[in-house]
Amino acid sequence: MPLNIDYFDSSACGFPGPRVPLLPRLSTQTLANDAAGAVPSGFLGKPSRFFTRGRYALHAAMQAAGVGPKGALLAPAYHCRTMLDPAVALAAEVVLYPLREDLAPPHVDELHRLCDAAGERVRALLLTHYFGFPQEIGPIAAFCRAEGIVLIEDCSHAFFGESGAGTLGTFGDYAVASPYKFLPCSDGGVLVVNSAAALPPEPLARFGLLAETRAVIGNLLAAGKRRREQVSRNDIARIADDVRALTRTPFSTGGMYTRQETTPSAFYSIAEQGQAGHVASAWLIRLANVGNVGMLRGRNYRRWADATRNLPGCRALRPLLPDGCVPYMFPLLIDDPKFSFHALKKLGVPIWRWDEMAASGCAIP
């Protein structure tokens, strides 16, 4: 089924790379196989399938749920393209549900309306825990049970975490996570099954010895680079001058356009749908100091919250970090994104947004 995709083209902006890494890298703080004080994970120590990326784990879950030419997918209007790519690869209709201001899913009445309006029977609903913060799952899970819809819990931002009802990743019939966003491994997409359904087959393709060796060397090189990528006191002292220079210099804010698509995005490879993750990545997940990872992420989040609390023109979407939450990112709402996003990117701040999103009637994205 075709999707109208809204694109942000940043090619004319000349953005530099971030001054600090966007993803975890090997360090003495992230290894030691220590779970003391760790926030629970629904993906450690459970029967699972290990793909090279979460998008391919989503493909396996959607396919097992019956998503395809005769089965539609309910998905959130705020999304990364790779959340929808598996359904597009399965030639399924994608029905986007609107979100509330805090990114919570809509009331079930709206979900009923969307199911009634869908061209095909809705087979699965994708529920995403954005930025590592737990969604309210109870009403959505009850709706799915009543309607015979498979609930796929998207924990790409929530490899660890708890809500009042239990551990994230244990509520959906299927749950998918991306451990490389939290742990220093080069890849990985984990699929677990929490219902009576059987696990999909093991991924068919495995990396050879040369590719595994390259993955290990890449992790070691990235660890060395991490030690050099630091923001110094001089960088901070120059920040006011850098901002003044930006305001005096004409700049391109990029362009927006919409295009109809009938195939998955460039970030999705049909050939990799059956590709297993690196063995080296699986080892690093088992060796990770998960207690320290959660502690460091929580500390960094609170630092960002303190730093932005009184800044004009912006506010934290989630100023407080609840117990049992291991954040993936610090979500920041900007009043003037056209200039501020550009300026922050130009300054090398590790700021990101989704540049490709399916058009919908939801005002939140």
N, C-alpha and C positions, 0 to 999 in steps of 0.2 A: 504494500500500500504506500502511495507517495506521502511524503512529509514536506511541509514548507519549513525550511531551515533559515533562521535569522543568523547571519554571519557578522562578526566584527573583524575587519581587516586591519591589522596593525603593521602591515609591511612598510608603510611610509613613516612610521613613528620613530624608528631607530632606537628601540629599547635595548639597553645593555642587559647583560645577565645579572641576576641578583648577587649581592655582595656576600651572602651566606647561602649555604645549601638549602634546597627546598625539601630534600628527602634525607632520612637518617643515614649516617655513615658509621663504619666500624670505629669503635673506641673502647677503651677500658671500662667506660661507664655503661656500655650497652651489652657487654658480654659477661658471663659468669654463671649462667644457668641458676639464677637466684630468683625465687618467687616470693621472698619475704615482703609482706605489705602490698602485694600485687593486687590490682583490680582484676576480677575474674574475666575470662574470655570464653566465649562460646565456641572457639575454634581450636583450642589446644587440648590434646589428649582425647579427641573424639574421632570416630570413623569418618573419613573425609576423602575428597578427591582434590588433588593438588595440580592446578593448571598454571600456565605461565602468567596469566593475568586474570583479574576478577571478571572482566568482560566475557571471557570464555567459560568461566564457571557459571555466570548468568545465563549464557547460551544453553548450557547443559540443563540448568534448572528450568528454564522456560520451555525447552523442548520436552522435558519429562512432564511438565504441567499441561502440555497440549497446546501451547502457543504456536500458531502457524496459520496457514491459509484459512482454516476453519475455526480458529481460536484467537481472540483479541487479547491484548495486554493493557491493563490500566496502569499508567505510569505518571509520576509527578511532573507538573508543568515546569518546575525548576530542576534542571538535570544537566549532566554531562552527556555529550552525544553517545559515548560508549555505553551508557545505561540503556539506550534505545537500540543501539546497533544489533544486539543479538535478535531482537524481535524483527527488525528489518531483514536480517539475514534469513530468518525463518519465514519471510513473506507474510508476516502477520499485520493485522490492523493495530495501530497504537492509538489508544484513547488517553488523552492527557487530563488528569484531574487537577483542579486549582488548589492552591495552598493559601493558608491564612498568613497574616503578617509575620508570625513567628516561625513560619515554614511548617506548621502543623498541617496534617491532611484535613480535608473538608469533613463536614458532617455527613453521616451515612445517607441522608436524603439526597445529597448531591451525587454520591456514588451510585445510588439506585437509578437516578435520572440518566447518568452517563451509560450505565449498563443497558438501560432500555433503548437508548439512542444508538448504541454501537451496531455496526453492520453485521458483526458476527458475535457469537456468544463469548463473553469475557471468561477466559480460562485462568488468568493469573493477575494478581495485583502486586506491584512493586512498591515497597515501603522503605524509605531511605532515612537513616539516622544521620542527618546533616552535621558535619564538623565534629562528630563524636558525641553529640547530645541526643539522648534517647527520645524517640517519639512516644506519644501516648498510643499504646498498642491495643489495649483492650477493646475499644469499640470497632477498630478495623478488623481485628482477628474475629470478633463475633460476627461482623458483617460477612466476612469471607466464609466462615463456617456455614452460616445460614444460606448463602447463595451457592455453595459448592465451588467456590473460587479458591485456587491455590494461592497462599500468601508467601511471597518471596521477600525475605528480609534482607535489605541491602545494607551491609555493614562495611562498605568500602571505606567509610570514615570512622568506623567504630570497631576496630579489631578487639578492643577491650571495652568493658562498660557494663553498668547495671542500671536498671530502673527499679521502681518500687516493687514491681512484680517478679523480678528475676534478672538473669544475665542476658545481655544483648546477644543475638545470634541463636537464641533457643526458642523464640516465639514463632517464627515463620515455619511453614512446612519445609521450606528450603531457606538456607541462609548462606550468604556469600560475603567474603572479606578479602581485602588486599593487604597482606602483612607487610609488604615492602614499603608501605606508607608510614609504618610505625617502627619497623625493625630493620637492621642494616643488611638486608638481603637484596639481591639484584632484581628479583621478580617474585611472582607468587600470587595465585588466586585460589582461595580455599572455598570448597563447597561442602556443606554438611546438610544432612536430612534429619529433621526432628519429628516427622510424622511416620506413619506406617509405610510410606513409600520406600522403595529400594533406592540405594545410591545408584546414580547413573554409572555406566561403565568407566573404567579407568581411562585416562587420556592415552591415546594410541602411540603418539610420538614422544620419544625421549631424546634429550640432548646427548651428543657423543662426548667422548673424553676431551677433545680439543675445545669444544664449547664450554664444558664444565670448567676446564682449566682457565679459560679466558674469563669466566665469571668470577673465579677466585681472585685472579690477578686484578680484575677491575675493582673488586671490593677493596683490595689492599691499596691500590693506587688512589681510590677515592678517599680512603682513610687518611693518607698523607696529604691530599689536597685539602681536606677538611681542616687540618691544623693550620694551613696557610690562609684560609678564608675566614678572616676575623674582622670585625669592625673595630677600628682603633679609636683612641681618644682624639687623635687628629681628625678622623672622619667626622666625629660628632662635633668638634669645634668648628669645622668648615660648613656645617649643614646650613646655617643661615645664609652664608655667601652663595652656596649652591642653589638655594631656593630663590634668592634675588636674581641670580643669573638666569634661571629658568623663566621667571616672570618677564624678563626683558627680551627674551629670545622668542621669535615666532616659532610655532610648532604645529605639527599635524596631529590631530586627535584621532586619526584613522577614519575608516568609513564603514557604514552599515549597508548591507544588501540582503535580499531574501532570494533563495533559490529552491526549487522543488527537487527533492531527492527521492530516488526509489532504491538506492543501494546503501550499504553501510558507509560510514565515514572513512577517511584515510587512516584513522587510528585503529581500524578493525581489519584483521586479516582472516579471510576464510580459511587459509592454509594453517593458521595457528589455533583453530578451534579445538583440535584434539592434541595440542602440544602440552606436555607436562612441564611443570616448573623445574628449575635447576635443582639437582640433588644438593648442591652447595647451599642453596637458599633454604631448603628444608632443614639442613644441619644448623644453619645460623638461627633459624626460628627456635629450634630445640635448645640451643645454647644461650639464648638471649636472657639478659637480666631484666625480666619483665617488671619486677618491682621497681627497679631504678628508672626504667623507661617511663612508667606512669608518673613517678615522682617528678622527674625532670620536665615532662610535658606540662604537668600541672603548674609547676613553678614558673615556667616560661609564659604560660597563659596568663597567670596572675600579674606578671610583670607588664605584659601588653595591656592588660586591663587598667593597671595603675597609670601607665604612660599616656593612655588615650582618654582618661576619665574627664579631664578638663580641657581637652583640645576642642577648639571651635570647628564646626563644619563636619563633625563625624560623631558617631556613637557606636558602642559595642552592641551587637545584636544580643549577646549573652554576657552581660557584665560580670555575673557571678558564675563560678564553676561549681556545680553541685558535687556532692560526694559520689564516688563511684563512676565519675566521668573522666576518661582519658581523651583529651581533645586532639583532633587532627590538625585544625587550623584555628586562627583567631578571626571570627567573622566580624567585619567592620562595615558599618553602613556610612556611606559618604554622601553629603548633601549635594556636592557639585562633582559628580564622577568624571565629567568630560575633562576638566582640568586636573582635579586632584589625583585621579588614577594615573593620568599621564605623568604628572610631576613625581609621584611616588615611584613609578616604574623607572623614570629617568634617573632618580637618585639611587637606584639599586636596591630599594626596599623589596623584600621577598613577598610581593603582593600578587594575587592571581584572581582570575575570574573565568567563567566559561564563555568562550568566544563563539561557540556554535550551540544553538538551542532551537528546538522545534517550536514554531509559532503556536500560540494558544491565546485564549481569551483571558488568561490569568494576568492580573496587573502586577503581581509580586516580582517575577523575574525582571 
